[in-house]
Amino acid sequence: MEYLVMLPGPTNVPDRVMRAMHAPMINHRSDDFVGLYERCVESTKRVFCTSGDAVCLSASGTGAVEAGVVNVVQKGDKVIIPVNGEFSGRLAQMIEWAGGDVVKVETPPGRSATLDEIREAFDNNPDTRAFYCVWNETSTGTMIKYLDRIKDLTSRNDAMYIVDGVSIVGGEELQMDKWGVDVAMTGSQKALAAPPGISPICVSARAKRHMVANPPRSMYFNLARYFKYYEEARHTPFTPALPLLYAYREALEIILEEGLEARIERHRACSRALYAGLGAIGLSPFAEVDSRSTVVIALNYLDGLEDARFRGTLASRFRVLVAGGFGDLKGSVFRVGCMGEVGRYHVMRTISAISSTLAMMGHATDTQAGLEAAESELRGLG
Ligand SMILES: Cc1ncc(COP(=O)(O)O)c(C=O)c1O
C-alpha cells in the first residue's frame, strides 16, 4: 500500500503528474523541447508572480539556492541574513564561500527574526549589498511573515533581495515583483507537488543584468548561460531531466487550474487544522506562535517517546510518513509537511494515525477531539 507522504518534501504527487513522465524521449535541441520548456518557464513565472526571467534547473533545491548565491554575491559584498536553523545556516555558509561578508541576524531555532531586528541590521550596516533569507526554515517549522516589507530596507541603497523559498513556494503567497524580490527559488518536490529534481529560480530584470555582467566561475550554475540559450533558441545549455520536466509542467498546470489564491487558502486551512487537531491530542508545536510555518508543522515529542520507534510505527502500521528533527533537534521534535496535495483526507488520516500510534506507545489520546478540532478549521474547504 502506498504511503501518505506528509514529509516536508518530497510530498504526495498526483497520478496525473506521475503519468506525465511516461513519455517518449525527445531531442532537447528540437521544437518538441521548445514547447515543453517554454510552458515550464511561463507557468513558473505565474506561480512566482513575476514578469522577470525563470530558469528551471535540473537539480535539487540546493542547486537553485547555490545558483542564487554564486550569481549574485561578489567577493567582499556585505550580506545580511537571518539565521535560525539548518537551511539558513547552510545559506549563510554558501554566501561566505562565495566571498560574502556575512552579517547574521541570529535567533533561537523556534523563532524567526523580527522585522525590527532586520531593520536594526540594515541601520548598522548601511553598506549592505544584499539581503538573503530562508522564507520557511524547514528544519524548525518557522517562517518569515514580512517578505512584503523588506523592500523598504533593500531600496535604501539598491541592495539585492533574495528569497530561498524551497519548501514553501506554491503553498503560500509570493508576489515577487510587487514585493521587490530580485531572486527566488524552490524545489519541485515540495509545495508544487512534483517529483524531486527540477528547481526553478526566478530573477528580476536588474538581477539578470548583474548576473550577465558578473558571471560566476561555475559552469553548471552560470545563469547568464541559461538566459542566453533561452533567448537564442528556447533551449537549456545542458541536458535537462526530460521526464521530470514533463512532470513539472503537469504539476504547474494543476496549480494554475486550481488557482493560486484557492491553493494558498487550502494550505492555510489544512495547516490550521493540523495545528488544532494535533494540539487537541496533546502535542505542542515547537515554534513560537508568531513564527509558526503554515507548511511545516514541527512538534515536540512527548516525554519518553522515542523518535525512530514512533515514526517507524506510524510508517509501518499506518503508512503515514513524517520527518524527524534536524541536528540538535534530532529526537526531540518531528515534522509534518502540509504541502501540495493536502486536503481533508490527508489531515484527518494524519491526525488519527498519529493519535493511534501515540496510544499504541502508551500515551492515551483523544482522537475524536483531534478530528473535531481539525474539522472546525476545514469547513470552508467543501
Ligand atoms: C528551505 C530549504 N532550502 C533548501 C533546501 C534544500 O533542498 P534539496 O534537499 O532539494 O536540495 C531545503 C530542503 O528541504 C529547504 O527546506
The ligand as a Gaussian input file, in Angstrom:
#p B3LYP/6-31G(d) Opt

LIG

0 1
 C       14.471000      25.980000       2.914000
 C       15.234000      24.917000       2.181000
 N       16.280000      25.267000       1.422000
 C       16.979000      24.346000       0.736000
 C       16.663000      23.012000       0.785000
 C       17.468000      22.011000       0.030000
 O       16.683000      21.360000      -0.915000
 P       17.126000      19.961000      -1.538000
 O       17.135000      18.954000      -0.454000
 O       16.054000      19.739000      -2.585000
 O       18.456000      20.160000      -2.164000
 C       15.596000      22.595000       1.579000
 C       15.232000      21.181000       1.687000
 O       14.398000      20.785000       2.461000
 C       14.867000      23.579000       2.287000
 O       13.810000      23.235000       3.029000

